[in-house]
């Protein structure tokens, strides 16, 4: 990624490859099959899709998301697929998404953790909501971000350009790339994939061990 913010329309097949955390970005509007090891995080942007994988066959509709280890086939509708090459995740189906986030974020925005890290450090999938009239504080992230504009309009502002954000626009943000999102009279809903995390369960800190009392 040579630019801070790199955008692209969803199209079938491989769109981009990222190397820091080895990751492949795909789109589908035609049938797509991926069988490389790792975990596939996906989102149905429009229409109805049929997902086939080790766990079975599933009918998905707009606003649903998933994580699938060890390969898949998907057909129908359109969507974004992110392949974390070295991550072994759980099978996960969710959605449809909500229209706002559950957690506070910067500058009045909110976020929901759609697919959380299994262990601290693992990838995660987020839903970011920016209210109308938002002017985010310029900021950076220590790792790249992959995203998809789900609804609303706005713009991404970097030190060198301003990029219009509209539904169906997919993007990557380079690690340490300074940027912010602005909205005017519409709110903005964004799917955001993080290749790593600094929260989540550890072997020493998780609900099962924390709530196991010995010696009383």
N, C-alpha and C positions, 0 to 999 in steps of 0.2 A: 504494500500500500504506500504509494508515494505521496498522496494527498492526505490531509487530515480526514476529510469526509469524501467517500467514494460511493456514488449511488448507481443503481441499475434497476431496470424493470425485471419483474419475474419472467423468466423464460425456462423452457424445459432443458434439463441437463445441467452439467457442471458450469457454474458461473464464476467462481473465484476460489483460490486456494490460499490459505494463510499458514505461515510456517512457525510462528513463535510458540503457539499451542497448535500442533498440526490439525488443521480444520479445513473441511471442504464445504462450500456453499453451493447448493443446488436449488433449482426451481422445478416445479412441475405444472404443466398444463396438458401435456401428453403423458401416457403411462411411463413410469420411471421405476427402474429396478436398481438397487444398490446392495451389494453383498459383501463389501469389505468389512473387516472386523472393526469394532468400535461401537459407538452409540449414535443414533440419529434422532435429533430434536426437530420436530416439525410443527407447522401451523397451517390450517386450512383457511386461506384468505377468502375464497369465494367458491360457492357451489357445494356439491356433495362428492366426497372422495371415499374410495374403498381401499383400506389398508390390509395387506396380507403380510404376516410375519410369523415367527415361531409360536407366538401366543395365540394365533388364530386369525380370523378375518373380521374386520370391523367396518361399519358404515359411519363415516364422520361427516359433519356438516360445518358450515361457516362458523368460525370462532372457536373451533375445537383444536386442541394441541396434544402432542404426544412425545414420548421418548421410547425408542425401540432399540434394544441391543441386537447386534449380530445380523443385520441385513433386513431388507423389506422390499415389498413391491407396493406402489401406490398408483392409483388411476382415478380419473374423474376430478373435476374441479381444478382449482389452482392453489398453489401454496409454496411455502419456503421450507427447505430442508437443510439442516446443519449437521454435518458429520464430524463428531469429535473422535478422531482416529484412535486415541489411546485411552479412552474412558469406557469403563464397563458399567453402564447404568442399569437401573431397574426399568422394566416395562411400565409405562405410565400413560393413561388417557385422561384428559380433562377438558373442561369447558362445557358450554360456550363461556367465553370470557365475560367478566363484569365490565361496567363502563367507567369505573374509577378504581383506584388502588386502595389497599387496606392499610398501608404503611406510609408514614410521613416521609417526604423527600424534600430536596432543597427548593426554596422559593415558592412554597405553596403547592408544589406538585405531590403526587402520591404514587405508590408502587405496590404491586403485589408479586410475591414470589410464586410463580405458577408451578415450576418444577424446582424444588430446593436441592441443594447439594446433599448427597448421601453421606459423605464425610467431608469435613472442612477442607477446602481446597478444590473440591469438585466443581464442574460446570453447573450453571443454573440458568433458568429461563424466567424472564420478568415481564410484567406488564406495567408500563409507565403512562401516567395520565398527567397532562399539562392543561390547567384551566385556561379559558380565554383570558387574554391580557397578560400572559406570563412573559417575563423577561428574565430568563435564567442567568445566574451569575456565571461568567466564563469559568470553565473547569477542565480538568483532565481525568483520565482513568489510567491505572497502571498496566492494563492489558487492553487488547482490542475489544471492540463491541461490534456485534452484528445485529441489525435491526430491520423492522418492517413497519411502515406507516399503515395503521389499521383504519383510522378514521380521522376526520378533521383536516385542517390545514395549518401551516406555519412555515418557519424557515430555520435552517441551521446556519449559525454565524461562526465563521472561523477567522483567523487573522488575515486571510487573503480573499475570502469569498463569502457570499450568501447564497444558500441553496434552498429553493422552494421545496416544501414537503407536502406531498399529496398522497391519498390512499393508493396502495399498491407499489409505492416506491420502497425498494429494499436498499440497504446501505451497510457500509462498514466504516468504523471510526478507528483510526490508527492509535496504537498505544501511545500515551502521553500527548496525544493531539488536543490542543486547546480548542474548545468549542462551547457553544451554548445553543439552546432552542428558544425561539420566540413564537408566540401566538398573538393574534389580534382579536377578531370577533368570534373565533371558533376555538373550541378545545381541541386537543390533539391526543390521540391514543397510539402508543408505540409498543411493539413487541421488541424486547431487548435480550439478546443472548450474551452471557458472560462466560468466558472459557475457564474462569477460576473463581474462587470465593475466599473470603477471609472469615466466614462464619459457618456454622453447621456443627454437627456432632463430631466428637472425638472419642477415642477409646476411654479417656478419663472423664469425659463430660457428656453424658447423654441421658435421656429420661429413665431408661431401665436401670442403669447403675446408680444414678442420683437418687432414685426412689426405692432402692433396695437397702434396708436397714438391718445390720447384723449386730448381734450382741445385746439386744434389749429384751 
